[in-house]
Each structure stands twice: as C-alpha cells, then as structure tokens.
C-alpha cells in the first residue's frame, strides 16, 4: 500500500531547507538527516546536511523517517475555507487508508472531517464534516465549542473513536463508533471534566475495556478500565514527565496502543519548555500486556522532533503530534500533525523503536539507566 518512498526510492524536488538533498535516495538522505542533532534549520545544520560526515550518530537525530511528500494534507487540500488542519486519527477501511482530520473553522471551532487515500499519501477530503459538535441540550453544553483529536481503534470488528469534546465547562473525552465512516453513533463521555486526549486499547485487558487518557490539571498519562464502555474507574498512572529530559514538562496520549510481542507499544508526545517556548516531540514506550501501568521500557530520546519548516512554523510552532498510526509489515506508519497546521507521515521499523526504548541514556553510560517512570506522582 505504501510505495517505495521509504525503501531507497529517489527523492526529488525538495530543497535543502526542507531537509531533503536533491537526487539522493531516501535511505541515504535519512542517514544524512540524522546527523543534524538540533531542532533549528541554522547555517551549521545546512552545512552538515551537505557533507559526508563520519560519526557515531546512534543517539542523534530522528528514528522516524519522514515521507518526502510531506505535508500530505494542508489547507490547500481542503474543498472549503478553514483556519487550520491538524491531528488525524487513521485506520484502514475498504482497502484504503482513511484519516479523520481535525479542522478548525474560520470561526475558531473544531470539527472532524474524513479523508481517503488509496496509497496512504494522496488524500481527498470530504466537503462536509464526518462529525460536527452538537448544539443545544446536554450535549451542546459539553461539546458545543468543538470536537477534535480523534483516535481510531478497531475492537471486536467495531471502529471506535475517542475524541476531545470542548464545551462551556471545559474538556471531556468522548466515545463514538461507526461501521461505515458515513454515519457515527455517539456513546457518551467517558471522563470527568478536563481530560485532554485519550485512546482505547484494541483488545480487552483481563476481560475489561481499557483507555489511556491525559487528565489535567496534571501532566501524566493514565489508564482507566470499564466493563461496559460507560462507567470507568480503577485509574492508574502510566507515564509521567521526567525532569531534565525531552519530556520534562508534560506528556500525553498519542496514537492508540499497538500490541507487539513485548507488550503494548505506545507512541506518546512529550513537551519541554525552552527559552524560546514549548517544544513538543514524539517518544515511545512499551507497557506490560496484562498491566499497562507497568512500563517495561521507555525512550530516553525522542523518536521524532520538529526540524522541518512545516513542523517549526505554523499555528503552534515547534510541534509534532500524532493521533494515529498503522502497523504494516514490521513498520509503524505514523500520521502526525505538524505545528497544528498540516498532517504529515513518517515511518520507522518497529524493532528500531523498541531498541530505542531499551537503550540506556548515553549521558549515563557508566551508570545504570534510569528506571522507567510508572505509577507515580497536550492534544
């Protein structure tokens, strides 16, 4: 389904400022891009990109390899006027890759639009929203100001989606389901007020449904359980920020968990506040299959950082943020929002991501690696 763009195909038509060297195969370009350890496109970075530099870059650069066609979906691809387009849930449906896009209207409200692409790169966006915020009554009170950040989970043959609902009383996590991605059935709100983002596990855990969520105030990822998808509880902390690391300020839920041999692979976002403002990057962790509050491994470095122009300049600069991904042939295809202004695609071998999760901190090479943060203490 995905062309050879990630397996050595020629990359053309993108200048140095976009991080791709003309006439260079994707693998070679990726190898050279990884030599750039910084986040800005400065003169030193451009100089490094254009030279053959022999160095041990094991802990430098991004594990996730960007699609040369990025951004895949931007305002120019919409059949209507809008303010911004960003984080998208993703799934495979009827042989196509299907995105549920977060679109901000000119009025400033968020809606969810469907986009379909046979090759996973070129998408056609519907003219009408797949989901629009309800108005009036109890529902309008909780989501009348917008809905955004959908994550899609296939569970027992049903397509479930979680989304952030914004109303007069704050944010709540909503749950809905669909069988055809034409109509949608809302199942209700599955969190208290001020939960910003969540993703349903694609299988029951010990006979119960499970969801990852990020409540606020607070800056951590939690897991909750339910017998019936209506009443949720038995909350446990899973991932918390780590002082001095790339995810030191707060962390949050990314795409829905993926079951691998080692346990549950999650892609999450982490924020670090710098002197220039917040910097949001993607990382990964492996959770225990039967007890997701147990973190078996966690990346000490980000797997994707905002480096390209479309990731550093936009509605919210210096942000990469994922709500969806696909696991195919040993690779994770991560669809991510860049600077809250467009939707992009990156890919990585599952094994490479797992290896990063198990790597010790290079700054503590002579000491024991820091233990994964578990059970203590953005969308």
C-alpha positions as CSV (number, residue, x, y, z in Angstrom):
1,X,0.0,0.0,0.0
2,X,2.9,2.3,0.7
3,X,5.2,3.0,-2.3
4,X,8.9,2.6,-2.3
5,X,9.4,6.1,-0.9
6,X,10.8,4.5,2.3
7,X,13.0,1.8,0.8
8,X,15.6,3.7,-1.2
9,X,13.5,5.4,-3.9
10,X,14.8,8.7,-5.4
11,X,13.7,11.9,-3.7
12,X,13.4,14.9,-6.0
13,X,12.1,18.4,-6.0
14,X,12.7,19.4,-2.4
15,X,15.4,21.9,-1.5
16,X,17.9,21.8,1.3
17,X,15.8,23.9,3.6
18,X,13.2,21.2,3.7
19,X,15.8,18.7,4.9
20,X,16.0,16.6,1.7
21,X,19.0,16.6,-0.6
22,X,18.2,16.6,-4.3
23,X,19.0,13.4,-6.2
24,X,19.6,11.4,-3.1
25,X,17.8,8.1,-2.2
26,X,15.5,8.2,0.8
27,X,17.8,5.9,2.8
28,X,20.9,8.0,2.2
29,X,19.0,11.2,2.8
30,X,17.6,9.9,6.1
31,X,21.1,8.8,7.2
32,X,22.4,12.3,6.5
33,X,19.5,14.0,8.1
34,X,20.1,12.1,11.3
35,X,23.5,13.9,11.5
36,X,21.6,17.0,12.5
37,X,21.0,16.9,16.2
38,X,19.5,20.3,16.6
39,X,16.0,21.4,16.1
40,X,16.5,24.6,14.1
41,X,17.4,25.0,10.4
42,X,20.6,27.0,11.1
43,X,23.7,27.5,8.9
44,X,25.5,24.8,10.7
45,X,22.7,22.3,10.1
46,X,22.7,23.1,6.4
47,X,26.4,22.7,6.3
48,X,26.2,19.3,7.9
49,X,23.4,18.2,5.6
50,X,25.6,18.8,2.5
51,X,28.7,17.0,3.7
52,X,29.7,13.4,4.2
53,X,30.4,13.2,7.9
54,X,31.6,10.0,9.6
55,X,30.4,9.9,13.2
56,X,28.6,7.7,15.7
57,X,25.0,9.1,15.4
58,X,23.3,6.3,17.4
59,X,21.8,8.8,19.8
60,X,21.4,11.7,17.3
61,X,18.5,12.7,15.1
62,X,15.2,11.0,14.4
63,X,14.3,7.3,14.3
64,X,11.2,8.2,12.3
65,X,11.8,8.7,8.6
66,X,9.7,11.5,7.0
67,X,7.8,11.0,3.8
68,X,9.4,13.2,1.2
69,X,5.9,14.3,0.1
70,X,5.2,16.0,3.4
71,X,2.9,17.7,4.3
72,X,0.3,15.3,3.0
73,X,-2.7,17.4,3.8
74,X,-2.8,21.1,4.4
75,X,-5.3,24.0,3.9
76,X,-4.7,23.9,0.2
77,X,-6.1,20.4,0.0
78,X,-9.5,21.3,1.6
79,X,-12.5,21.9,-0.6
80,X,-13.6,24.8,1.7
81,X,-12.1,27.7,3.6
82,X,-10.7,26.9,7.1
83,X,-8.3,28.3,9.7
84,X,-6.2,25.2,10.3
85,X,-5.9,21.5,9.8
86,X,-4.0,19.1,12.1
87,X,-4.1,15.9,14.2
88,X,-5.7,13.0,12.5
89,X,-6.8,9.5,13.5
90,X,-6.1,6.8,10.9
91,X,-7.3,3.3,10.0
92,X,-7.6,1.0,7.0
93,X,-11.1,0.7,5.6
94,X,-12.3,-1.0,2.4
95,X,-8.7,-1.2,1.1
96,X,-8.0,2.5,1.6
97,X,-6.2,4.5,4.2
98,X,-8.8,6.7,6.0
99,X,-8.0,9.8,8.0
100,X,-10.2,11.6,10.4
101,X,-8.8,15.2,10.4
102,X,-9.1,17.9,13.0
103,X,-10.2,21.1,11.1
104,X,-10.5,24.5,12.8
105,X,-13.3,26.6,11.1
106,X,-12.8,30.3,10.4
107,X,-15.0,30.9,13.5
108,X,-12.5,29.0,15.6
109,X,-14.5,25.9,16.3
110,X,-13.1,22.4,15.7
111,X,-14.8,19.7,13.6
112,X,-13.8,16.3,12.3
113,X,-13.5,15.6,8.5
114,X,-12.9,12.4,6.6
115,X,-10.2,12.0,4.0
116,X,-9.5,8.9,1.9
117,X,-6.4,7.8,0.0
118,X,-5.6,4.5,-1.7
119,X,-1.8,4.9,-1.4
120,X,-1.7,6.4,2.1
121,X,-0.1,9.6,0.8
122,X,-2.6,11.3,-1.5
123,X,-5.9,12.1,0.1
124,X,-9.3,13.5,-0.9
125,X,-11.0,15.4,1.9
126,X,-14.8,15.4,2.1
127,X,-16.6,18.7,1.7
128,X,-18.9,18.1,4.8
129,X,-17.8,17.1,8.3
130,X,-17.9,13.5,9.4
131,X,-18.6,14.8,12.9
132,X,-19.6,18.3,14.0
133,X,-20.1,19.4,17.5
134,X,-23.7,19.1,18.8
135,X,-25.5,22.2,19.9
136,X,-28.3,22.6,22.4
137,X,-29.2,20.5,25.4
138,X,-26.8,18.5,27.5
139,X,-24.5,17.5,24.5
140,X,-24.2,21.1,23.5
141,X,-23.1,22.0,27.0
142,X,-20.2,19.6,26.8
143,X,-19.1,19.8,23.1
144,X,-20.8,22.9,21.7
145,X,-17.4,24.7,21.3
146,X,-15.8,21.9,19.2
147,X,-14.5,18.4,18.9
148,X,-11.0,17.4,17.9
149,X,-8.1,14.9,18.3
150,X,-9.8,11.7,17.1
151,X,-8.1,8.3,17.7
152,X,-9.5,5.3,15.9
153,X,-9.4,1.8,17.5
154,X,-10.7,-1.4,15.9
155,X,-12.0,-3.7,18.7
156,X,-14.0,-6.8,18.0
157,X,-14.7,-5.7,14.5
158,X,-16.1,-2.3,15.5
159,X,-14.5,1.0,14.7
160,X,-14.4,3.1,17.9
161,X,-13.2,6.6,18.1
162,X,-12.3,8.7,21.1
163,X,-12.3,12.5,20.7
164,X,-11.8,15.6,22.8
165,X,-15.1,17.5,23.4
166,X,-15.0,21.1,24.3
167,X,-17.9,22.9,26.0
168,X,-18.7,25.7,28.4
169,X,-17.4,23.5,31.3
170,X,-14.1,22.5,29.8
171,X,-12.8,19.4,28.0
172,X,-14.1,15.8,28.2
173,X,-13.2,12.6,26.4
174,X,-16.0,11.4,24.1
175,X,-16.5,7.9,22.7
176,X,-18.3,7.0,19.4
177,X,-18.4,4.1,17.0
178,X,-19.1,3.6,13.3
179,X,-19.3,0.8,10.8
180,X,-19.1,2.7,7.5
181,X,-17.5,6.0,8.3
182,X,-20.5,7.8,6.8
183,X,-22.6,7.8,10.0
184,X,-21.5,7.8,13.6
185,X,-23.1,6.8,16.9
186,X,-22.1,8.7,20.0
187,X,-21.7,6.5,23.0
188,X,-21.3,9.3,25.6
189,X,-18.5,10.9,27.6
190,X,-16.1,8.6,29.4
191,X,-14.2,11.0,31.6
192,X,-14.6,13.8,34.1
193,X,-14.0,17.4,33.1
194,X,-10.6,18.4,31.9
195,X,-9.3,15.3,30.2
196,X,-7.4,16.3,27.1
197,X,-7.0,13.3,24.8
198,X,-7.4,9.6,25.1
199,X,-7.1,6.3,23.1
200,X,-8.9,3.0,23.5
201,X,-6.9,-0.2,23.6
202,X,-7.6,-2.6,20.7
203,X,-8.3,-5.5,23.0
204,X,-9.7,-6.1,26.4
205,X,-7.3,-6.4,29.3
206,X,-8.2,-9.0,31.9
207,X,-11.7,-9.0,30.5
208,X,-12.2,-5.3,30.6
209,X,-12.1,-2.4,28.2
210,X,-9.1,0.0,28.8
211,X,-8.3,3.5,27.7
212,X,-5.3,5.7,28.0
213,X,-6.0,9.4,28.9
214,X,-4.3,12.6,29.9
215,X,-6.3,14.4,32.6
216,X,-5.5,18.0,33.6
217,X,-4.6,19.7,35.8
218,X,-1.7,17.3,35.7
219,X,0.8,16.3,33.1
220,X,0.7,12.5,33.0
221,X,-0.8,9.6,31.1
222,X,-3.3,7.4,33.0
223,X,-5.1,4.1,32.3
224,X,-8.8,3.5,33.2
225,X,-10.9,0.4,32.9
226,X,-14.6,-0.4,32.2
227,X,-16.8,-3.4,32.0
228,X,-19.4,-1.7,29.7
229,X,-17.7,1.3,28.0
230,X,-19.9,3.5,30.1
231,X,-18.6,3.6,33.6
232,X,-14.8,3.9,34.0
233,X,-12.5,3.6,37.0
234,X,-9.6,1.9,38.7
235,X,-7.3,4.6,37.4
236,X,-3.5,4.1,37.4
237,X,-0.7,6.5,36.4
238,X,1.4,5.2,33.5
239,X,3.8,7.8,32.1
240,X,4.9,10.9,33.9
241,X,7.2,13.7,33.0
242,X,10.9,13.4,33.8
243,X,12.9,16.4,34.9
244,X,15.9,17.2,32.7
245,X,14.6,15.0,29.8
246,X,13.0,15.8,26.4
247,X,9.6,15.1,28.1
248,X,10.2,17.1,31.2
249,X,7.1,19.4,31.3
250,X,4.2,17.1,30.4
251,X,3.3,14.0,28.4
252,X,0.1,12.9,26.6
253,X,-1.6,10.2,24.7
254,X,-0.7,9.7,21.0
255,X,-2.0,7.0,18.7
256,X,-3.9,4.0,20.0
257,X,-1.7,1.3,21.6
258,X,-0.3,-1.4,19.3
259,X,0.1,-5.0,20.6
260,X,3.5,-6.5,19.9
261,X,5.3,-9.5,21.2
262,X,6.9,-7.5,24.1
263,X,3.6,-5.9,25.2
264,X,1.8,-2.7,24.3
265,X,3.8,-0.3,22.1
266,X,2.6,3.3,22.6
267,X,3.7,6.5,20.8
268,X,3.3,9.5,23.1
269,X,4.1,13.2,23.0
270,X,6.3,15.0,25.4
271,X,6.8,18.7,26.0
272,X,9.8,20.5,27.2
273,X,9.7,24.3,27.8
274,X,12.7,26.0,26.4
275,X,13.8,29.7,26.4
276,X,12.1,30.0,23.0
277,X,8.9,28.4,24.2
278,X,7.4,24.9,24.3
279,X,8.9,22.1,22.2
280,X,6.7,19.1,21.6
281,X,8.2,15.8,20.3
282,X,7.2,12.2,20.0
283,X,8.6,9.3,22.0
284,X,7.7,5.7,22.7
285,X,7.2,3.2,25.5
286,X,6.4,-0.5,25.9
287,X,3.7,-1.4,28.5
288,X,3.0,-4.7,30.1
289,X,0.4,-6.7,28.3
290,X,-1.7,-7.5,31.3
291,X,-1.0,-4.4,33.4
292,X,-0.4,-1.3,31.3
293,X,0.6,0.7,34.4
294,X,3.9,-1.2,34.3
295,X,6.3,0.5,31.9
296,X,8.7,-2.1,30.6
297,X,10.8,0.3,28.5
298,X,10.7,4.0,27.6
299,X,12.7,6.1,25.1
300,X,15.2,8.4,26.7
301,X,15.4,10.3,23.4
302,X,12.5,11.4,21.1
303,X,11.8,9.4,18.0
304,X,10.6,12.5,16.1
305,X,11.4,16.2,16.7
306,X,10.2,19.3,14.8
307,X,13.0,20.0,12.4
308,X,11.4,20.8,9.0
309,X,9.9,24.2,8.2
310,X,6.3,22.9,8.3
311,X,7.0,21.5,11.8
312,X,8.6,24.6,13.2
313,X,6.5,27.3,11.7
314,X,2.7,27.4,11.9
315,X,-0.3,28.0,14.1
316,X,1.5,26.4,17.1
317,X,5.2,26.3,16.2
318,X,7.7,23.6,17.1
319,X,5.2,20.8,17.4
320,X,4.9,17.2,16.1
321,X,1.9,15.3,17.5
322,X,0.3,12.0,16.4
323,X,-3.2,10.8,16.9
324,X,-2.9,7.7,14.6
325,X,-0.7,5.2,13.0
326,X,-0.7,1.9,11.1
327,X,1.4,-1.2,11.7
328,X,2.3,-2.9,8.4
329,X,5.0,-5.4,7.6
330,X,7.0,-4.7,10.7
331,X,6.8,-0.9,10.2
332,X,4.8,1.8,12.0
333,X,3.4,4.4,9.7
334,X,2.8,7.5,12.0
335,X,0.4,10.2,10.8
336,X,1.2,13.3,12.7
337,X,0.2,16.9,12.9
338,X,2.9,19.5,12.4
339,X,2.8,22.9,14.1
340,X,-1.0,22.5,14.3
341,X,-1.2,23.4,10.6
342,X,-0.9,20.3,8.5
343,X,-0.8,16.5,8.5
344,X,2.3,14.5,7.7
345,X,3.6,10.9,7.6
346,X,6.7,9.3,9.0
347,X,7.7,5.6,9.2
348,X,10.0,3.5,11.4
349,X,10.8,-0.1,11.9
350,X,9.1,-1.4,15.0
351,X,12.3,-3.1,16.0
352,X,14.2,0.3,15.8
353,X,11.6,1.9,18.1
354,X,11.7,-0.9,20.6
355,X,15.5,-0.8,20.6
356,X,15.4,3.0,21.3
357,X,13.1,2.2,24.2
358,X,15.6,-0.2,25.7
359,X,18.7,2.0,25.1
360,X,20.5,3.4,28.1
361,X,20.9,7.1,28.4
362,X,24.2,8.0,26.7
363,X,24.8,10.7,29.4
364,X,24.8,7.9,32.0
365,X,26.7,5.3,30.0
366,X,28.8,4.3,33.0
367,X,25.8,4.0,35.4
368,X,22.6,2.2,35.4
369,X,20.0,3.6,33.0
370,X,17.1,5.5,34.7
371,X,14.2,3.2,35.6
372,X,11.0,3.8,33.5
373,X,8.6,6.1,35.3
374,X,5.4,4.3,36.2
375,X,2.6,4.6,38.7
376,X,3.9,7.9,40.2
377,X,3.3,11.2,41.2
378,X,-1.4,18.3,25.0
379,X,-3.7,17.3,22.3
